[in-house]
Amino acid sequence: MQVNLERDYLCSPDIVFSWLAEPEKEKAWMKGISKTEIIKNTAERIGTTFKEIIEENGKSIEMMGTITGYESNRSIAFHLESRIHKLDVTYSTVGRGSFTTLIAASTVHWKFPMSILTAIAGQKIKQGIVRQLDSELDELKKLCEASSK
């Protein structure tokens, strides 16, 4: 399942990127992240591993992650895995004059038995994911633009 969104921000790429690349800042705009823990930190960031606890509707899920790509103030990519899915996400920033375009591109691979559910209700599940990401990017926009003042 592919989910891609773009959003324009009235601030520089370095401000947007700081909210993407710092785990404590992520918790401010990503819904449901209750805990983030760096397992292994690498100087070049690629290969850094971490664990996140996501809480939603009274349930929690543990996600193990690895930074798979990193170019300061331009892009960061993650591979995340939980008991129900694998997720590859890339956030890219493009500076354009006084604003920045953020491109969020993700691919979700569902594990059994979720793979069966998505075969039946995949479009509805995707719509929910898009709504959540859209809401998160709106929150990120507020935080980034407030940071630039």
N, C-alpha and C positions, 0 to 999 in steps of 0.2 A: 504494500500500500504506500503510495507516494503522497506526501503533503508538502506543498510549497507555498510560501507567502512572502510578500514584500511590504515594507513599510518605510516611509520617509520620516526623518527626524530632523528637527531644526537645531542641529549641533554638529560638532566635528566627529569624525570616525573614532578618535581616541576615547571620547566620552562614551559613545555607544559600546565600544569594545570592552571598556573597563567593566561594564555591567554584564558582559557575556563571559569574560575570562576569570572573574573572581568569584569563587563559590559562595562566599557570604553575601555578595551582592545579588547573585542569582536568586537566592531565597526571597528577596524583596519583590520580585516580579513573576517568578515561576510559581504557579499555583500548586499547593500540596506538598512542596518539599519541606519536610520537617527537620531533616538532619542531613548534613553533608560531612563526609570525613575523607580526607586525603589519605590514601593507603601508602602510595609511593610517589614522591615528587621528583621530577627530573628537571635539570637546569634548562633544557631546551623545550620543556613542556610536553613535547610529543613523547608518549609512553607513560605519562603521569596516570596513575590509577586512583580511583576514588569509589566511594559508596554513597548512595543517596537513599533516604527513606522517603517514600511518597505516601501521603495519607489522603484518602478520598472516600467520602461516604462512610466513615467509621472503619475503613479497612486500610491496611498499610501493605506496601510492597517494597522490597529491597531491590535496588538496581545497582549493579556493578558497572563501572564505566572506565574507559580509557580515552585519553586525548589522542586522536589519530592524525591530526593535522593542526598546524599552528603557524600563522604568519602575523606577527604583532600588528595590531590595529587594522588588519585586513580580513583574516578568517581564522576560525577555530572549528575543528571537527571532533565529534565524539562517537564512540561506539558504546552503547549501553545494552545491558542484558538483564532480564528479570526471569522469573519462572514462567511468565506468559508470553514474553516477546523479546526480540532483538531490535534495536533501533540505531540507525546511523543518521546523525544530524550534522549539518554544516551551517554555520552562521557566517555570512560574508558581508563586509561593509564596503560601500563605494562612496567616497566623498565627491560631492558635486556642489561647488560654490559654498554657500553657507549652510548646506544641509547634507545629510548622509542617508543613503538608501541601505537598509538592512534586508538581506535576502536570507530567509530561513528555508532550508531544503532538508527534508527528512524522508527516510524509507523505513517502514515498519514491517518486520517479518514476524508473524504470529506463530506461536508454538501450539501444539496440541494440548488441550482441546479447543483453545481460542481460535485456532485455524478453521475449525468446523463452524464456529459461531460467525466468524467473519465471512465465510463463504455464503452464509444465509443472510446476515444483516450487515455486510461490509459497508454499504453506502451510508447507513445510519451511524455506524461506528465512526466512519471517516468524518461525517458532518460534525459529530461531537468533538473529535480531535481538532478539527479546523476551528470550531467555535472557541475551544479552550486556548489554542495557540493565538488566535486573533485577539482574545481578551488579554493574554499575557503580553503580546506585543504592544497593545494599547497602554498597559501599565508601564512597560519598559519605556515607551515614548514619553510618558509623564515624568518618569524619574530622570531620563536623559536630558530632557529639555529643561527641567528644574535645576539640574547639575550645571548646566552651561550658563546660567544667569549669574 
